């Protein structure tokens, strides 16, 4: 966007750094249609490839969206047991606000799910605690909270995508980060006669002040409105799923998105080579084009070759490249499949854990750390809500943070699949079951193998007939009792 001292649409340095990451995540989560629309940005054209060939290859490519699957899986886990509203939340908020927190019919849990999911997808996400515009009293006396309540005016939450916050500045005051200036680009719909039109505007937020800018004649941004909020702070709350700095984050699933793009590119190549390999090429030795031009191939035609030693033959693909491509796709899919499980593993002192967890030396998973940060963000939003209403506090909420059962289930499934594919030995499989607590820590895989071989001997099958140890040689069937 533009960079000018007088242009409110000028973006911050942090915004410019984050934009490519947001675009990648937005495109990947958009699926096949979004990637086809992005075309060469994420599916480069091969050297010497014609436009028509590229368009056909692009149209045939289908995206396996493991990023969206992982995002949906992870973002739903904290809400598996529902959202618990604390007893410290004032009734004015719990009964009067939370059942329709955004004035669009969404309760707090539904709204919070979307806030958490967007933050997890893009690194961070904002919520603005807004309040309806009020009219001056006819008698000129100052408005009071009683006036707002009599008119049933109350605060509401607005989800702000990170791409829409063009600029933000904060200062550290008494060890606390305090917003001083925020610019949000937004689109409003206005009725013009019997039609609707969309108008872009920029909302500028400062302590106790809100300003609206619109383009004058479609060229220059001009301030068209300004009013006081009555708040000494900017009521914008930012949830960071993974914070690097102020308004800077590496989206937690960014590397998975890159893997997914690699899979998209490899899938396109694989489908293309399969198309080519399914059509053998007719070749000829010992003849020129003039000898058989134009060449017609049908049951009623005879192919002529003037060279007695010449011949016609079909050239077919060997299939080696197809096998290599299939293996690459499988390897990428295996990497993507295990990506989400890493967020569920308990880790001591994770980067995403809050100070509460670090102070207690509690082992948290990455996802649990994010949930704790999110709980704090919701508490701040509740406090801002209470501030609009003249309340001293807003209270807290609680979400599920112990995902150990889910992690064990994922790891057991991974172990089972690896064993069935014979990617790991029986001993490694059993040791994995010990790590996951399915078998006791005293379990000895070697002793168990001896016991199994002894059982088979008693059955008269021979100790080696079941080949229980993958390292053991194949049994000699002639010598089996």
DAURDA-V242887 format. One record per backbone hydrogen bond with DSSP energy under -0.5 kcal/mol. CO is the residue of the C=O (numbers start at 1). NH is the residue of the N-H. Records with the same first field share a line. If there is no record, write none. Layout:
CO = NH  NH
This chain:
2 = 11
4 = 7
6 = 8
7 = 10
12 = 16
13 = 17
14 = 18
15 = 19
16 = 20
18 = 21  22
19 = 23
20 = 24
21 = 25
22 = 26
23 = 27
24 = 28
25 = 29
26 = 30
27 = 31
28 = 31
30 = 34
31 = 35
32 = 36
33 = 37
34 = 38
35 = 39
38 = 41
39 = 42  43
46 = 49
50 = 54
51 = 55
52 = 56
53 = 57
54 = 58
55 = 59
56 = 60
57 = 61
63 = 65
64 = 66
65 = 69
66 = 70
67 = 71
68 = 72
69 = 73
70 = 74
71 = 75
72 = 76
73 = 77
74 = 77  78
76 = 79
77 = 80
78 = 400
79 = 82
82 = 84
83 = 85
84 = 86  398
86 = 89
88 = 90
90 = 93  94
91 = 95  96
93 = 97  98
97 = 100
98 = 101  108
100 = 103
101 = 157
106 = 101  102
107 = 111
108 = 112
109 = 113
110 = 114
111 = 115
112 = 116
113 = 117
114 = 118
115 = 119
116 = 120
117 = 121
118 = 122
119 = 123
120 = 253
123 = 241  242
125 = 239
126 = 160
127 = 129  237
128 = 130  158
130 = 156
137 = 140
141 = 137
144 = 148
145 = 149
146 = 150
147 = 151
148 = 153
149 = 152
156 = 130
158 = 128
159 = 161
160 = 126
161 = 164
162 = 165
164 = 166  185
166 = 12
167 = 183
169 = 180  181
171 = 173  178
172 = 174
173 = 176
176 = 173  178
178 = 171
181 = 169
182 = 205
183 = 166  167
184 = 203
186 = 201
188 = 199
190 = 197
192 = 195
195 = 192
197 = 190
199 = 188
201 = 186
202 = 204  213
203 = 184  205
204 = 211
205 = 182
206 = 209
209 = 206
210 = 227
211 = 204
212 = 224  225
213 = 202
214 = 222
215 = 217
216 = 219  220
220 = 216
222 = 214
225 = 212
227 = 210
231 = 208
233 = 208  235
234 = 236
235 = 129
237 = 127  239
238 = 240
239 = 125  241
245 = 248
248 = 244  245
249 = 251
251 = 254
253 = 257
254 = 258
255 = 259
256 = 260
257 = 261
258 = 262
259 = 263
260 = 264
261 = 265
262 = 266
263 = 267
264 = 268
265 = 269
266 = 270
267 = 271
268 = 272
269 = 273
270 = 274
271 = 275
272 = 276
273 = 277
274 = 278
276 = 279
278 = 280
281 = 315
283 = 313
285 = 311
286 = 307
288 = 291  292
289 = 292
290 = 293
296 = 298
298 = 301
306 = 308
307 = 310
311 = 285
313 = 283
314 = 316
315 = 281
319 = 323
320 = 324
321 = 325
322 = 326
323 = 327
324 = 328
325 = 329
326 = 330
327 = 331
328 = 332
329 = 333
330 = 334
331 = 335
332 = 336
333 = 337
334 = 338
336 = 339  340
338 = 342
339 = 342
340 = 343
341 = 344  345
342 = 345
343 = 367
345 = 366
347 = 349  350  364
350 = 353
354 = 357  358
355 = 359
356 = 360
357 = 362
358 = 361
362 = 349  364
364 = 347
365 = 369
366 = 370
367 = 371
368 = 372
369 = 373
370 = 374
371 = 375
372 = 376
373 = 377
374 = 378
375 = 379
376 = 380
377 = 381
378 = 382
379 = 383
380 = 384
381 = 385
382 = 386
383 = 387
384 = 388
385 = 389
386 = 391
387 = 390
396 = 86
398 = 84
401 = 403
403 = 407
404 = 408
405 = 409
406 = 410
407 = 411
408 = 412
409 = 413
410 = 414
411 = 415
412 = 416
413 = 417
414 = 418
415 = 419
416 = 420
417 = 421
418 = 423  424
419 = 422
425 = 429
426 = 430
427 = 431
428 = 432
429 = 433
430 = 434
431 = 435
432 = 436
433 = 438  439
434 = 437
440 = 443
443 = 445
444 = 448
445 = 449
446 = 450
447 = 451
448 = 452
449 = 453
450 = 454
451 = 455
452 = 456
453 = 457
454 = 458
455 = 459
456 = 461  462
457 = 460
462 = 465
464 = 467
468 = 470
469 = 472
475 = 477
476 = 479
477 = 480
